[in-house]
Amino acid sequence: MTVAARCLRGATMVALTLFLRQGDGFAQSTDKGCLLESVPGTSRRVLHCDRGLTITVEGGARYRLLDRNGDGSTDGVALNRKAVLIDAPSSAALRGFEVVTPQAIAAVRGTRWAVDVARGKTSVFVVRGAVAVRRPSSGNSVVLGPGEGVDVDTGTVPLEVRRWPVARRDALLRRLGQ
């Protein structure tokens, strides 16, 4: 990377830090390989990250980017409120990208999926590919395919994979500009 490119990236990251600290969302830091794009006319934000990873964040979402292995690249999102849409190429799957919520951990298998946290429940829906979902307190997981979703609460009842009705799917994806 050239000196000019490093300076531009650094200035962009500083601007991103200031913007995120002023808005509803927040990022743990901005040195995780992502650049922010605001979506005009909406409160949504899109983070374009290393290796083709894209994270669309619903306005008002509470989240932070994760760099669990300390390599400077985003490898997860901690989500506490509202929704994110993840578009993760297979390179992100190889690195073990996850969305962690109070009720669930959703791990990519090379895909596009949405995670929504509301009223003590996490809902995960897969648009494309496959996603493994489990409770943080349990090793038991389910794998979702395209058109499938699961609702996860803090209970111990086994997770049930369901094909989501079109209206439910469309309502969540519409919130994320899809």
C-alpha positions as CSV (number, residue, x, y, z in Angstrom):
1,M,0.0,0.0,0.0
2,T,1.4,3.4,-0.9
3,V,2.0,6.1,1.6
4,A,-0.8,8.2,0.1
5,A,-3.2,5.2,0.3
6,R,-2.3,4.6,4.0
7,C,-2.8,8.3,4.8
8,L,-6.2,8.3,3.1
9,R,-7.2,5.1,4.9
10,G,-6.1,6.6,8.2
11,A,-8.1,9.8,7.6
12,T,-11.1,7.7,6.6
13,M,-10.9,5.6,9.7
14,V,-10.7,8.8,11.9
15,A,-13.8,10.2,10.2
16,L,-15.5,6.8,10.7
17,T,-14.7,6.8,14.4
18,L,-16.1,10.3,14.9
19,F,-19.2,9.5,12.8
20,L,-20.0,6.2,14.6
21,R,-19.5,7.8,18.1
22,Q,-22.0,10.5,17.2
23,G,-24.7,8.1,15.8
24,D,-26.8,5.3,17.3
25,G,-24.3,2.6,16.4
26,F,-20.8,2.3,17.7
27,A,-17.7,0.4,16.7
28,Q,-15.1,-0.9,19.1
29,S,-12.5,0.6,16.8
30,T,-12.2,1.4,13.2
31,D,-8.9,-0.4,12.5
32,K,-10.6,-3.6,11.5
33,G,-10.4,-3.3,7.8
34,C,-13.8,-1.7,7.2
35,L,-14.9,1.5,5.5
36,L,-18.3,3.1,6.2
37,E,-20.9,4.1,3.6
38,S,-24.0,6.0,4.6
39,V,-27.1,5.1,2.6
40,P,-28.6,8.4,1.5
41,G,-32.2,9.0,2.7
42,T,-32.0,6.3,5.3
43,S,-30.5,5.7,8.7
44,R,-28.7,2.5,7.4
45,R,-25.0,2.2,7.2
46,V,-23.0,-0.2,5.1
47,L,-19.5,-1.4,6.2
48,H,-17.3,-2.6,3.4
49,C,-14.6,-4.8,5.0
50,D,-11.5,-6.8,3.9
51,R,-11.9,-9.8,1.7
52,G,-15.3,-8.7,0.3
53,L,-17.2,-8.8,3.5
54,T,-20.2,-6.4,3.6
55,I,-22.2,-5.6,6.7
56,T,-25.5,-3.6,6.4
57,V,-26.5,-2.1,9.7
58,E,-30.1,-1.1,10.4
59,G,-30.5,2.5,11.8
60,G,-30.5,2.5,15.6
61,A,-28.7,-0.9,15.8
62,R,-26.3,-1.4,18.8
63,Y,-23.3,-3.3,17.6
64,R,-19.5,-3.4,17.7
65,L,-17.1,-4.9,15.2
66,L,-14.9,-7.8,16.5
67,D,-11.4,-8.7,15.7
68,R,-11.1,-11.8,17.8
69,N,-7.7,-13.0,16.4
70,G,-6.1,-9.5,16.5
71,D,-5.1,-9.5,12.8
72,G,-6.6,-6.0,12.1
73,S,-9.6,-7.4,10.1
74,T,-13.3,-7.8,11.2
75,D,-14.1,-11.4,11.9
76,G,-17.4,-10.8,13.8
77,V,-20.1,-8.5,15.0
78,A,-21.5,-8.3,18.5
79,L,-25.1,-7.2,18.1
80,N,-27.3,-6.2,21.0
81,R,-30.3,-4.4,19.3
82,K,-32.0,-4.3,15.9
83,A,-30.6,-6.0,12.7
84,V,-27.6,-6.5,10.5
85,L,-27.4,-8.2,7.0
86,I,-24.1,-10.0,6.4
87,D,-22.8,-10.7,2.9
88,A,-19.8,-12.9,3.5
89,P,-17.9,-14.5,0.7
90,S,-16.3,-17.9,1.2
91,S,-13.0,-16.3,2.3
92,A,-14.9,-14.9,5.4
93,A,-16.3,-18.4,6.1
94,L,-12.8,-19.8,6.1
95,R,-11.8,-17.2,8.8
96,G,-14.8,-18.1,10.9
97,F,-17.0,-15.0,10.8
98,E,-19.7,-14.8,13.5
99,V,-22.5,-12.6,14.7
100,V,-22.8,-12.8,18.5
101,T,-26.0,-11.7,20.3
102,P,-27.1,-12.2,23.9
103,Q,-29.2,-15.2,22.8
104,A,-27.3,-16.8,19.9
105,I,-24.1,-17.2,17.9
106,A,-24.5,-17.4,14.1
107,A,-21.5,-18.6,12.2
108,V,-21.0,-18.2,8.5
109,R,-20.5,-21.0,6.0
110,G,-20.0,-18.5,3.0
111,T,-23.4,-16.8,2.6
112,R,-25.7,-13.9,3.0
113,W,-27.9,-13.8,6.1
114,A,-29.7,-11.4,8.5
115,V,-29.7,-11.3,12.3
116,D,-32.3,-9.4,14.3
117,V,-32.3,-8.8,18.1
118,A,-35.5,-7.7,19.7
119,R,-37.5,-8.3,22.9
120,G,-35.1,-10.9,24.4
121,K,-35.0,-13.0,21.2
122,T,-32.6,-13.3,18.3
123,S,-33.9,-14.2,14.8
124,V,-31.6,-15.5,12.1
125,F,-32.6,-15.8,8.4
126,V,-30.5,-17.1,5.5
127,V,-30.8,-15.6,2.1
128,R,-28.1,-17.6,0.4
129,G,-25.7,-20.3,1.6
130,A,-25.6,-21.9,5.1
131,V,-25.3,-20.6,8.7
132,A,-24.8,-22.6,11.9
133,V,-26.7,-21.1,14.8
134,R,-26.4,-22.1,18.5
135,R,-27.0,-20.6,22.0
136,P,-23.8,-19.3,23.7
137,S,-24.5,-21.7,26.6
138,S,-24.9,-24.8,24.4
139,G,-22.9,-26.8,21.9
140,N,-26.0,-28.0,20.1
141,S,-26.5,-26.1,16.8
142,V,-28.7,-26.1,13.8
143,V,-27.7,-25.3,10.2
144,L,-29.9,-23.0,8.2
145,G,-30.2,-23.1,4.4
146,P,-31.7,-20.5,2.0
147,G,-35.2,-19.4,3.0
148,E,-34.8,-20.9,6.5
149,G,-34.8,-19.1,9.8
150,V,-34.7,-19.8,13.6
151,D,-35.8,-17.8,16.6
152,V,-33.5,-18.2,19.6
153,D,-34.3,-17.2,23.2
154,T,-32.5,-17.8,26.4
155,G,-34.4,-21.1,27.1
156,T,-33.3,-24.6,26.7
157,V,-35.9,-25.9,24.2
158,P,-34.2,-27.3,21.1
159,L,-33.8,-24.8,18.3
160,E,-36.4,-25.3,15.5
161,V,-35.5,-24.5,11.9
162,R,-38.5,-23.1,9.9
163,R,-39.0,-21.9,6.4
164,W,-40.0,-18.3,6.9
165,P,-43.2,-17.0,5.3
166,V,-42.5,-14.5,2.5
167,A,-44.1,-11.6,4.5
168,R,-41.8,-12.2,7.5
169,R,-38.7,-12.5,5.3
170,D,-39.6,-9.4,3.3
171,A,-40.3,-7.3,6.4
172,L,-36.8,-8.0,7.8
173,L,-35.0,-7.5,4.5
174,R,-36.9,-4.3,3.8
175,R,-35.6,-2.9,7.1
176,L,-32.1,-3.5,5.7
177,G,-32.8,-2.0,2.3
178,Q,-33.2,-5.2,0.4
